Each structure stands twice: as structure tokens, then as C-alpha cells.
Amino acid sequence: MIGNNLPQLSGTKRSLLALLASSALFTAGCSNMMSTALSSGPVPQAKSIGGKVHGGFQPVIGATVKLYYAGQGSAPAEAATTTSASDGSFSFTQSATQGQGENGNTYSCPLSGDPLTYVIAKGGNTLGDGVSTENNSAAAFIGIYGNCMEINSSNFIELNEATTVATMVAVQQYFDPNGEGLSADGIGTAKIAIDSTTATIANMVNVTTGLAVTSTNIAGIHGLGAATVVATPESSKINLMANILASCVNNISASAPNCVTLFANAIPPNPAVTSRPPGTTFSQATDVLQALYFMLTNPTNGGTANQANLFGLAAGVGSAFQPVLTDQPSDWTVAISYSSTSSCGTGGGALFSAPNQVAIDINGEVWVANGEATNGNVVQLTSNGAPATCNSFGSGATAANSALFIDSTGSTAGLGKIWSALSGSSTVTRYNPINSTSLNFTAAGPVLAITGDGTGNIFLSTAAGFYEIPAAFAQGATATTPALVSSAVTNAVSLLADKTGAIWASSGSSTLQQVVGTAVNPFNATANTQSVAVNSANYVFVSSVTPGNSVSLFGNRGNGYMFLGGAASPLGGLNQPIAITVDGASNIWAVNMLPNTNPAFATDSTAPATQFGISEASISGVPISPDTASGAFQKTASYLNPGSNSGIIVDQSGNVWIAGGGATNNFITEIVGAGVPLYQPFAQGLENGRFGGQP
């Protein structure tokens, strides 16, 4: 049975999807992830936008405040310049005519494109004492107004350390610390992704008040108007980082001891694990924006001593932003949990109940498979976390782990169809989000995993074999019986296609199988294989749990695939990696099925003794997450509570999404901006040659 809470796409959205499908350069405007038609020529009425610059409690006087347009396949463009007043205030006025050059504090939206518009304030007197000769060059703040054609006089930004932290967390993968600007690839998906960061920022901080938010209630849309999702960020960590920056900002100059300590301990990352282009080099930070970027992209800062030095700058209870973490964190990643106690309507199941898999569509929207024992379903969230679709399986059904996939050829509008399966059932459901229709296919037995290639073929596994639904039928109007490809592939719990069209299968044994046509090639791996991932170079990764407890890497050396090495526990805090993925720089991300010792417990008996964590390592096996048995990017149980069924994926902005799969879970988690952006969905990347790379 299919639920009635189905999305209705506007004509503009359909046009956007058609444009993306043609791989044309994105030129339509975006606001809150919904495209709008772009006008040109005169703007009916000039608008004034503004804000205030504060360093902690103090207004920043005489700061140089510049308005920019984010680059779209190019460097960012300066739009206007002004200076902050004695109370920290500043403003910009929009020209009544588009396409004009910079003219003081007057800006003019470009004639083509609708660029994301942001502001950076630097320097100034940060002590509030009115001494005009004082200028702290280490002071730097960033905020985003939105798309140029959509911003208006109501847009006000409190530029302080809290809004700067939340903004940088969300846009870190678009930020160039050397030029200190924002830019994205010129293709449509990258434009949608960078525009979507404004909604993510709003889930972490109120840019008008300058305060971190503790939670935000997000109402559903379409047929889910009665449903609510609660976005809860790690606000205490945002405040902690804000206070660390303020310790440097509120000084006469950049040579102050707190600034020296900040810059010396915010160690730059290896550029190879970031979104920066090849050949990039990093130098020590000279202002707080650069230091913050280094803290976020190298979230352990080279070790616990550096972390302790940075933590010591926060000044505790007397600092400007409250409340803060009282224990030193092991890293600077920031998570948002999206929880709900709402339902999908009568008989539709819970909006979130034991979510076990996540997928990302071309618009960056999140699809979640729920493993509720009696009413499994697949739920769609918009990029800001609003529930938009609930495709219910009916009473007595539950979503099968690893059986959620978005195909490559959904329609002329370019949005792929959503494939899912029921646990313990032979039913496979194809849902078309364009016209809100579903089609059921019947497999030879309960389906364990689903994947697809770049030509529209769909593949699935059962306990007894490996099957295919050819593209002509997978995209057709009438269901067909999946065809047996091989009975040599059994009990495959994870499937994924590579760039050659081969399918890789993990079956919980010590063998990883490659399926090419009807041929099956076995490769020895660590025992109890689980999740499979493939990167842009066609290297294959597979995780193993007890007794394996590792991630193995296979690569083609010209004469076939071979084992190249592995990352074993406790590298990066690895502890029974039940699910893995890779990001746009081929960094490996893993959901750990078992918790690690919480390092804070050694000094704070009120802290949890253990916590679950997410591990990250580079493709060369260098840990990025804390690298001990008490390591990983640890989160409290309200953010991470994984079970034996879990999913993880990286989206087009580098957000890492986790469906923990625990039976009592009613949430999914976003680790904001921590991964290198990855082109999504997988199948469309295979189709257009962008698989495994950055958007």
C-alpha cells in the first residue's frame, strides 16, 4: 500500500530538473532550495540590507565590510564596500538597475545568474573604546544574506563569532582560506548545494539575534503538513568555538597572546583531504576566519595538546556565548539531529522509526528508509529538514537495510526514481517523485540489497542469488520479474556498481565478489564483510565487523583487482564499522557499531563512560578522526545510536548523513560540512561521468 502524502512539484521545479538533466549551466535563481524564475533589467525598488559587527559583547568600530557574490565556476566577485559605525552597524543599498559595477556601498545584482550574496567584515577597533588608531587585523567575520534577487530590506545579519562559526561550519567546503572567499562549481547541482547552506545555517544559529539556537521546529509540506521535525544542533560546541574566536578578536591587535595561541594550535589540514584543488598549500592562520576553517577541516588539530590549548582560550563561564561544553571535546565537528514523533498519517507508520538507510537526490534532499517493525516506509526531507513525502509500505512491513537506491534515468526532468524493499518480503517498490506514482516488482525471495548502474539497470540480492531488472523494464510502465544473474552470489547485504558497470557484493563472509555480466570474481577480504563503497578512481572499499573489525581496499593495477591494504581498529577510532562511504576526496567514513571510551569521562564522572562515534581516514590510511581506542568523532546518544542496521552518505555540500538503525531511534543525524562534497546520486554520477567526484 502506498501512502497518500506525496509531493507535487511546481512547474519551476520541473524546469530546474530538466535543466540539470541536460548538464547545462545553472542560471535560475534558488532560495531555500526551491528554484525561481530569474528576471533581468530594472529592479522595481531599491533595497537596503545591513547588520552589525560585534566581537563578543563589543561593537567593532571601523571594520572594513565587503559584500560579495559567491563564485559560480569562478572566483567570488566583490559587490560593495562600507565601514562599520561606532555601534558596529553597516548597510548596503541595492541599485535600481541590474548589471552595474561596484559603487561604494551600492550593489547591483548581475544580469545573469542569481549568486549567493555574502558579507565579510575585517579589522577595526574591537575593544569599543573609540580609539581610531586601534585595528585588530585578526578580527574577521562572515555571514550570508541569500541569493541576490531574493534578499530585501528585512535581511539583517548580526556578524559575531557565533554566526561566523555556524556559517563557516555550513560553507567550509566552499571556502578558500587563502583568498577568503566562497565559490562553487558552475554546474547546477553545485549551485543548488551552495544555496542550500543558508537553511543549514538557520538550523544552527539565528543570524538576526546572533545567538546559537537550541532547536528548531520544522513543519512538513505537501501532504505532511501536520508532521514536524525538530532540528537540534550541538549549540554548546558552536558557542565554545565562538568564545575561542572572541578571545582573539577582543584585543588591540593580532599580536595579542590569545591570537598567537589560536594561530599556533589551529593546525592546517593536509590539502589533499579537503575540497581545495590540487597544488593548494596552507600557511599558518593570520585571522580568525582562517583559524576557524583549519579547526573545522582538521578537527583534531594535530593532537590532544593542541585541542587543550584551544579549549583553554574559551574562558568558561565568563565568556560571551553561553551555554558551552564544560568538557574538552575531542574534535570540532558539529552535528544536527533531526528527530520526530510525528506519523505519516493513518496506517503510514512513524516519520522516523529505526531509520536504517539514507540516500541523496540531485537536489540534495534526503530520503530515509525506516525499519519500524509494523509500518516501514521511506521519508523525504527537504534540504532544510522539512518532511515532504512519506511512501508507506503498509501494515506489517519494514524497510530492508541496504535496500534504498535512487536510479539514474527517472524522467526527462532528471530526478531519479526511488527504489526500496521490504524486510522479509519479495516486494520491491519503485517510486517516481515527479508524478507521485509507485510500481511494485516481485523478487524470488526477500530482498537484502538494491543498487543500479549508470544506464538504468537495477540489481538486487536475495539469500539465494543475484538478480537484475534491465533498464527497459526498470524504467517502464509495467512490472516484470527480476531475472537471475548468478546463484553464486548469495546473502549479499551490500551492493554497489563501479564506473565500469561491474557490481560489487558483500555477503558477510571473508569474500568480496565482483559481478561482470554473468561472471563472478571472488576476492579475499577480512572476515565478515559488510558495507561496500567505490571512489572516483574505481577503488573498492569493504568494511568488516567481528572478527574482521577493519576496512579493506582493493584497486585495479592493470591486470585485475588486488588487495591494496586495510585500516584496522582502532585507526581513527574504528570499532566494528557496520556501514561505510567515501567523500569527494576519497576519505573513508565509517559508522561504528560499538561505542568507544569517552575521553571526557576520565576527568568528569558525570560524562557518559562510552559514546558512539564516526571514524574518518584518508585513502592512504591516515586517520582524520581521533586515532585511539577512545577515538572517532564521538557524539552523545541523542545524535548517534547505531545498531546492526545503519547507513551513511555524503551529500553535495559535504554534509555527512547517518541513519543509526537502532530500534528505539526516532532521528537521523547530519554532521555538517565535515566531508568533501560528493556528486549525488551515485547512479546519475555514473551516467554523466561525475561518479565519486565533487559536484
Buried (B, 14 or more C-beta within 10 A) or exposed (E): EBBBBBBEBEEBBBBBBBBBBEEEBBBBBBBBBBBBEBEEEEBEEEBEBBBBBBBBEBBBBBBBBBBBBBBBBEEBBBBBBBBBBEEBBBBBBBBBEBEBEBEEBBBBBBEEBBBBBBBBBBBBBBBBEEEEEBBBBBBBBBBBBBBBBBBEBEBBBBBBBBBBBBBBBBBBBBBBBEEBBBBBBBBBBBBBBBBBBBBBBBBBBBBEEBBBBEBBEBEBBBBBEEBBBBBBBBBBBBBBBBBBBBBBBBBBEBEBEBBEBBBBBBBBBBBBBBBBEEEEEBEEBBBBBBBBBBBBBBBBBBEBEBBEBBBBBBBEEEBBBBEBBEBBBBBBBBBBBBBBEBBBBEEBBBBBBBBBBBBBBBBBBBBBBBBBEEBBBBBBBBBBBBBBBBBBBBEEBBBBBBBBBBBBBBBEBBBBBBBBBBBEBBBBBBBBBBEBEBBEBEBBBBBBBBBBBBBBBBBBBBEBBBBBBBBEBBBEEEBEEBEBBBEBBBBBBBBBBBBEBBBBBBBBBBBBBBBEEEEBEBBEBBBBBBBBBBBBEBBBBBBBBEEBBBBBBBBBEEEEBEBBEBBBBBBBBBBBBBBBBBBBBBBBBBBBBBBBBBBBBEEEEEBBEBBBBBBBBBBEBBBBBBBBEBBBBBBBBBBBBBBBBBBBBBBBBBBBBBBBBBBEBBBBBBBBBBBBBBBBBBBBBBBBEBBBBBB
